[in-house]
Amino acid sequence: MPFDLVLTVGGDTPPNKPNERYVELFPVPVCMAVPRSHRLFRRVSLTMDDLRGESIAIAQPGVSWRADQVRRSLSDPVLGLHLVERPYTFSVFNRCAREGMPMLSTDMWRNNHPDLRNIPVEWSHSFSFGAFLPRRGDELIERFLEVLASAAR
């Protein structure tokens, strides 16, 4: 299906499609979306120690190299985390809220579910906000991306 532009978070791994490309516009800090029923819900910020022993929803490997970086840091056996791979579609928000499971998130997703609250984590991880577009993009789309990128700086 032809398209002009798809804006997205986390799509920084090049698609396996020769006619598409990804352009990063800016990084967005990674936080935790914590369900209302969870013990950490009322926290103002989180540390890695706060997450010790938790089950955390994360995208499958290969979806985003930045998410894969977060996965590597959370895979430290000392933390004892259980990383639960989920497709990051809108249903993941409902599922995590229902199951009481924190998930990797960004502030851009803060209003995706009324029973999840985004809480900053004391780390330096970020996802990418950018655009998928055809390899040979329209000149107007290219200009639009330039304006978006400059506005973000």
VMD Tcl script that draws the C-alpha trace (Angstrom):
set ca {
  {0.00 0.00 0.00}
  {1.56 3.34 -0.99}
  {1.95 6.03 1.64}
  {3.50 9.47 1.92}
  {4.62 9.51 5.54}
  {4.14 7.60 8.80}
  {5.26 9.36 12.00}
  {6.18 6.94 14.78}
  {8.13 6.34 17.97}
  {10.71 3.58 18.02}
  {10.92 2.70 14.35}
  {14.64 3.32 14.16}
  {15.58 -0.08 12.78}
  {15.59 0.14 8.98}
  {12.60 -1.66 7.50}
  {13.26 -4.79 5.51}
  {11.67 -3.12 2.51}
  {13.88 -1.69 -0.23}
  {11.42 1.08 -1.12}
  {11.12 2.50 2.42}
  {13.42 4.45 4.71}
  {13.34 5.84 8.25}
  {14.35 9.39 9.16}
  {14.90 10.18 12.84}
  {13.59 13.60 13.84}
  {14.56 13.60 17.53}
  {15.12 11.29 20.51}
  {12.42 10.88 23.19}
  {13.26 9.75 26.74}
  {12.14 6.27 27.74}
  {10.01 6.06 30.88}
  {7.80 3.40 32.45}
  {4.04 3.28 32.01}
  {2.90 1.94 35.37}
  {-0.62 0.54 35.93}
  {-2.84 2.13 38.59}
  {-2.88 -1.19 40.52}
  {0.92 -1.43 40.69}
  {2.97 -0.70 43.85}
  {5.08 1.91 41.98}
  {2.12 3.88 40.56}
  {2.42 6.82 43.01}
  {6.18 7.27 42.61}
  {7.45 10.54 41.12}
  {10.47 8.87 39.49}
  {12.00 5.41 39.36}
  {15.48 3.94 39.65}
  {16.78 0.61 38.41}
  {16.63 -0.62 42.02}
  {12.90 0.21 42.14}
  {12.37 -2.10 39.17}
  {14.26 -5.03 40.74}
  {12.32 -8.30 40.36}
  {9.55 -6.79 38.19}
  {8.00 -8.16 35.02}
  {8.24 -5.45 32.34}
  {6.65 -5.41 28.89}
  {9.08 -4.65 26.08}
  {8.92 -4.80 22.28}
  {10.28 -7.89 20.56}
  {13.99 -7.87 19.64}
  {14.84 -6.21 16.36}
  {11.94 -3.74 16.27}
  {14.19 -0.92 17.43}
  {17.92 -0.88 18.13}
  {17.26 1.61 20.94}
  {14.74 -0.72 22.57}
  {17.32 -3.46 22.19}
  {19.81 -1.25 24.10}
  {17.29 -0.87 26.93}
  {16.73 -4.64 26.85}
  {20.47 -5.26 27.28}
  {20.67 -2.94 30.31}
  {17.57 -4.52 31.88}
  {18.90 -8.03 31.26}
  {21.47 -7.73 34.04}
  {20.88 -10.85 36.19}
  {21.47 -8.81 39.35}
  {18.20 -6.92 38.69}
  {16.22 -10.14 38.38}
  {13.80 -8.61 35.87}
  {11.47 -10.65 33.73}
  {11.23 -9.03 30.29}
  {7.95 -9.92 28.60}
  {8.05 -9.44 24.83}
  {4.89 -7.93 23.42}
  {3.91 -6.50 20.06}
  {3.76 -2.74 20.62}
  {0.30 -2.12 19.20}
  {-2.45 -0.22 21.00}
  {-3.58 -3.47 22.64}
  {-0.36 -3.61 24.69}
  {-1.59 -0.67 26.78}
  {-4.86 -2.46 27.64}
  {-3.06 -5.70 28.38}
  {-0.46 -4.12 30.68}
  {-3.14 -2.16 32.55}
  {-5.25 -5.32 32.96}
  {-2.28 -7.48 34.03}
  {-0.73 -4.85 36.31}
  {2.53 -4.95 34.35}
  {4.77 -1.88 33.79}
  {5.89 -1.29 30.22}
  {8.53 0.76 28.45}
  {6.93 3.97 27.27}
  {7.58 7.56 26.26}
  {5.95 10.77 27.39}
  {4.41 10.99 23.92}
  {2.22 8.03 24.95}
  {1.15 9.50 28.31}
  {-2.54 9.67 27.37}
  {-2.84 6.31 25.63}
  {-4.58 4.64 28.57}
  {-6.39 6.11 31.60}
  {-5.07 3.41 33.96}
  {-1.38 3.83 33.05}
  {0.83 6.61 34.37}
  {4.17 7.44 32.79}
  {6.94 7.76 35.35}
  {10.46 8.94 34.47}
  {13.31 6.52 35.14}
  {16.76 7.69 36.22}
  {18.64 6.48 33.15}
  {19.77 7.93 29.83}
  {17.78 5.69 27.47}
  {15.77 7.18 24.64}
  {13.66 6.01 21.72}
  {13.56 7.64 18.33}
  {10.71 9.76 17.00}
  {10.79 9.82 13.25}
  {9.14 9.02 9.98}
  {8.85 6.12 7.59}
  {8.59 7.29 4.04}
  {9.19 6.03 0.54}
  {12.84 5.80 -0.47}
  {12.14 8.46 -3.09}
  {10.07 10.93 -1.12}
  {8.01 13.77 -2.44}
  {9.75 17.17 -2.26}
  {6.92 18.62 -0.13}
  {7.24 15.73 2.37}
  {11.01 16.24 2.53}
  {10.47 19.94 3.34}
  {7.86 19.03 5.98}
  {10.39 16.74 7.69}
  {13.01 19.49 7.66}
  {10.57 21.87 9.37}
  {9.66 19.24 11.98}
  {13.29 18.47 12.72}
  {14.26 22.12 13.05}
  {11.26 22.85 15.31}
  {12.35 20.00 17.60}
  {15.83 21.42 18.13}
}
mol new
graphics top color blue
foreach p $ca { graphics top sphere $p radius 0.5 }
foreach p [lrange $ca 0 end-1] q [lrange $ca 1 end] { graphics top cylinder $p $q radius 0.2 }
display resetview
